[in-house]
Every structure is written in structure tokens, then in C-alpha cells.
Amino acid sequence: MIKINLVREGRAVRGTGAAPVAAAAAVSAPGGGTNVNNIIVVVFTVLGLLAAAGYYFWYKRELSQRQEIVAQKAQEAQKLEAIIKEVEEYQRRKDSLQQRIDLINQLKQNQKGPVRIMDQISRDLPDLVWLDAMDISGGRIAINGRGLNPNAIALFIENVKRDPYFEEPAVGTVAQISSSPLVYSFDMNFAFTYAAKSAAPPAAAPATTTAAPAAQ
């Protein structure tokens, strides 16, 4: 016959009732730590998303500002390009006009040259001498003329020699071509310049000697 002490078993059951509760508490404790970690992960994820969103909006604003600056610079470059084209066109017209002015001045100078030469030769030409032909080429003048006597021709040659616009003349031939009336032909050539030569210094006066008075 088996005897069971129910009082002791009941006490044992009551004594062991705290163990499951403690075990349950021990099991539930790790679960609470997992929830905290999940919350931390969520918080950092939200902060990361907020930071990414902030950086995105900042970058978008910076990009928009830079695009506006580039557009303004492009407009300024177009304006400057138009101004540069206008300046180049103005310079081209100025150069063309200057070339025309230089050409006109050169033509005027060329027209003045023969006129000045003819004026100087007419001043140097004495009476009894006249010209049959005159050729101007390469800065030299070639003259063919006639005179009624050699002295008049010699005077013309001397006048040309003293003229500040003419160089030393090279005389060719002086020959009689007619006896009734008496006529001589001559030819010569010399260089000329449009700028008058400096006048030659006057010749020094000859030294004079004082004779000693005769002895009484």
C-alpha cells in the first residue's frame, strides 16, 4: 500500500510556482532588448533619410543657382560677342576709309609733283630758251630744248644747278641746228625732289691784305 503526502506535494507545487514566473521573466527580458535595437535602427534610418532629403534639396538649389549663373553668363557672352562684331565692323570700315584717304592724298601728291616741277622749270627758264620735250620718270627729268645762243642755254643750266628742288644736271650735247636764224639745240637730265634742299652756306669773303705805305 502506497501513501502519498498531499500536503507536502501541495507545498512543493506552491514552492515551484515561482520558477515558471522567473523563467518567463528571464525569457521575456531579451525580447525587450530587441525592441530597443529596432527603435534605434528606425531612428537612425529616419535621420539618414532626413539628411539625404536635406542634401538632395540643397544640391538641387545649388544646381539651380549655378544653372541661372551659367544662363546669365551665356547672355552676357552673346551681348559681348555682338559688341565685338560691331567693333570689328567699325574697325574694318575705318581701315577701308583710311586706305581711301591715303590713296586720295597720294593722288593729290602725284598731281602736285608735276605741277611743282613745271613751275620750278618755268622759273629757271631764261629768255631766248624754250623746251621741245620733257619726260619725268623714276625721279629724273629729261629735257630737250632749243636756244638762240649758247649763253642763254648755259644760264638755264646754271639756274637748274642752283634750284633747291633739282640735283646737279647732266648736260648732253649743245649743237647748232640752224644759222638763219641762229638756233642751238641741247639736252640734259637731272634728278628732282619734292622737298627743297637746304641752302648752301654763303661763300667766305676773300681775305684782303693791306699794303704797307710806301717809304718817303
C-alpha positions as CSV (number, residue, x, y, z in Angstrom):
1,M,0.0,0.0,0.0
2,I,1.4,3.4,-1.1
3,K,0.9,6.5,0.9
4,I,1.1,10.0,-0.6
5,N,1.6,13.1,1.4
6,L,-0.7,15.5,-0.3
7,V,0.2,18.4,2.0
8,R,3.9,18.1,1.1
9,E,3.1,17.7,-2.6
10,G,0.9,20.8,-2.4
11,R,3.6,22.8,-0.8
12,A,6.0,21.6,-3.4
13,V,3.7,22.7,-6.1
14,R,3.3,26.0,-4.5
15,G,7.1,26.3,-4.0
16,T,7.8,25.5,-7.6
17,G,5.2,28.0,-8.9
18,A,7.7,30.9,-8.7
19,A,10.1,29.2,-11.0
20,P,8.0,29.4,-14.2
21,V,7.3,33.0,-13.5
22,A,11.0,33.8,-13.2
23,A,11.7,31.7,-16.2
24,A,9.1,33.6,-18.2
25,A,10.6,36.9,-17.0
26,A,14.0,35.7,-18.0
27,V,12.8,34.7,-21.4
28,S,10.9,38.0,-21.9
29,A,14.0,40.1,-21.0
30,P,15.9,39.5,-24.3
31,G,12.8,40.4,-26.2
32,G,12.8,43.9,-24.6
33,G,16.4,44.5,-25.8
34,T,15.5,43.6,-29.4
35,N,12.7,46.2,-29.3
36,V,15.2,48.9,-28.2
37,N,17.6,48.0,-31.0
38,N,14.8,48.1,-33.5
39,I,13.8,51.5,-32.3
40,I,17.4,52.7,-32.6
41,V,17.7,51.4,-36.1
42,V,14.4,53.1,-37.1
43,V,15.6,56.4,-35.6
44,F,18.9,56.3,-37.4
45,T,17.1,55.3,-40.6
46,V,14.8,58.2,-40.3
47,L,17.7,60.6,-39.5
48,G,19.5,59.2,-42.6
49,L,16.5,59.8,-44.8
50,L,16.1,63.3,-43.4
51,A,19.8,64.0,-44.1
52,A,19.6,62.6,-47.6
53,A,16.4,64.6,-48.3
54,G,18.1,67.8,-47.0
55,Y,21.2,67.2,-49.1
56,Y,19.1,66.5,-52.1
57,F,17.2,69.8,-51.7
58,W,20.4,71.7,-51.0
59,Y,22.1,70.2,-54.0
60,K,19.0,70.9,-56.2
61,R,19.0,74.5,-55.1
62,E,22.8,74.9,-55.7
63,L,22.4,73.3,-59.1
64,S,19.5,75.7,-59.9
65,Q,21.6,78.7,-58.9
66,R,24.5,77.5,-60.9
67,Q,22.3,77.0,-63.9
68,E,21.0,80.5,-63.5
69,I,24.5,81.9,-63.3
70,V,25.5,79.9,-66.5
71,A,22.5,81.3,-68.3
72,Q,23.3,84.8,-67.3
73,K,26.9,84.4,-68.4
74,A,25.7,83.0,-71.7
75,Q,23.5,86.0,-72.2
76,E,26.4,88.3,-71.3
77,A,28.7,86.4,-73.7
78,Q,26.2,86.8,-76.5
79,K,26.0,90.5,-75.9
80,L,29.7,90.9,-75.8
81,E,30.0,88.9,-79.0
82,A,27.6,91.2,-80.7
83,I,29.6,94.2,-79.4
84,I,32.8,92.7,-80.6
85,K,31.4,92.1,-84.1
86,E,30.2,95.8,-84.2
87,V,33.7,96.9,-83.1
88,E,35.4,94.7,-85.8
89,E,33.0,96.0,-88.4
90,Y,33.7,99.6,-87.3
91,Q,37.5,98.9,-87.5
92,R,37.1,97.4,-90.9
93,R,35.2,100.4,-92.2
94,K,37.8,102.7,-90.6
95,D,40.6,100.9,-92.2
96,S,38.9,101.0,-95.6
97,L,38.2,104.7,-95.2
98,Q,41.8,105.3,-94.2
99,Q,43.0,103.5,-97.3
100,R,40.8,105.6,-99.5
101,I,42.0,108.8,-97.8
102,D,45.7,107.7,-98.2
103,L,45.0,106.9,-101.9
104,I,43.4,110.3,-102.4
105,N,46.3,112.1,-100.7
106,Q,48.8,110.1,-102.8
107,L,46.9,111.1,-106.0
108,K,46.9,114.7,-104.9
109,Q,50.6,114.5,-104.1
110,N,51.3,112.9,-107.5
111,Q,49.3,115.7,-109.2
112,K,51.2,118.3,-107.2
113,G,54.6,116.8,-108.2
114,P,54.5,117.5,-111.9
115,V,52.8,120.9,-111.3
116,R,55.6,121.9,-108.9
117,I,58.3,120.6,-111.3
118,M,56.8,122.6,-114.2
119,D,56.6,125.7,-112.0
120,Q,60.2,125.4,-111.0
121,I,61.5,124.8,-114.5
122,S,59.5,127.8,-115.8
123,R,61.1,129.9,-113.2
124,D,64.6,128.6,-114.1
125,L,64.0,129.0,-117.9
126,P,65.6,132.3,-119.1
127,D,64.6,134.3,-122.2
128,L,65.7,133.1,-125.6
129,V,65.4,129.4,-124.4
130,W,62.4,127.1,-124.9
131,L,61.7,123.5,-124.3
132,D,60.7,121.0,-127.0
133,A,60.1,117.9,-124.8
134,M,60.3,116.9,-121.1
135,D,60.0,113.4,-119.7
136,I,59.6,112.6,-115.9
137,S,60.3,109.1,-114.9
138,G,61.9,107.4,-111.9
139,G,62.6,110.6,-110.1
140,R,64.6,112.1,-113.0
141,I,63.7,114.7,-115.6
142,A,65.0,114.6,-119.2
143,I,64.8,117.8,-121.2
144,N,65.2,118.6,-124.9
145,G,65.2,122.2,-125.9
146,R,66.5,125.0,-128.0
147,G,68.0,128.4,-127.5
148,L,69.0,131.4,-129.6
149,N,72.6,131.4,-128.2
150,P,74.8,129.2,-126.1
151,N,74.9,131.8,-123.3
152,A,71.2,131.6,-122.7
153,I,71.4,127.8,-122.6
154,A,74.3,128.0,-120.2
155,L,72.3,130.3,-118.0
156,F,69.4,127.8,-117.9
157,I,71.8,125.1,-116.9
158,E,73.2,127.2,-114.1
159,N,69.6,128.1,-112.9
160,V,68.8,124.4,-112.7
161,K,72.0,123.7,-110.8
162,R,71.1,126.3,-108.2
163,D,67.5,125.3,-107.9
164,P,66.9,123.7,-104.4
165,Y,64.5,121.1,-105.9
166,F,66.9,119.8,-108.6
167,E,70.2,117.9,-108.4
168,E,73.3,118.5,-110.5
169,P,72.2,118.3,-114.1
170,A,74.0,116.1,-116.6
171,V,74.3,118.0,-119.9
172,G,74.3,116.1,-123.1
173,T,75.1,117.9,-126.3
174,V,74.7,121.6,-127.4
175,A,74.7,121.9,-131.1
176,Q,73.8,124.5,-133.7
177,I,70.9,123.4,-135.8
178,S,70.1,126.5,-137.8
179,S,72.0,129.5,-139.0
180,S,69.2,131.8,-140.1
181,P,68.0,132.4,-137.5
182,L,70.8,131.1,-135.3
183,V,69.4,128.3,-133.2
184,Y,71.1,125.8,-130.9
185,S,69.6,122.5,-129.5
186,F,70.5,121.0,-126.2
187,D,69.5,118.1,-123.9
188,M,70.1,117.3,-120.3
189,N,68.7,115.2,-117.4
190,F,68.7,115.6,-113.6
191,A,67.1,114.2,-110.5
192,F,64.4,116.1,-108.6
193,T,63.0,116.1,-105.1
194,Y,59.7,117.3,-103.6
195,A,61.4,118.7,-100.5
196,A,63.7,121.7,-101.0
197,K,67.4,121.1,-100.2
198,S,69.0,123.2,-97.5
199,A,70.6,126.3,-98.8
200,A,74.3,126.1,-99.2
201,P,76.2,128.3,-96.8
202,P,77.4,131.6,-98.4
203,A,81.0,131.6,-99.7
204,A,83.5,133.2,-97.4
205,A,84.7,136.6,-98.4
206,P,88.2,136.7,-99.8
207,A,90.8,137.9,-97.4
208,T,92.1,141.4,-98.1
209,T,95.6,142.4,-97.5
210,T,96.6,145.9,-96.6
211,A,99.6,147.2,-98.5
212,A,102.3,148.8,-96.5
213,P,102.6,152.6,-97.2
214,A,105.5,153.4,-99.5
215,A,108.5,154.9,-97.9
216,Q,109.0,158.6,-98.3
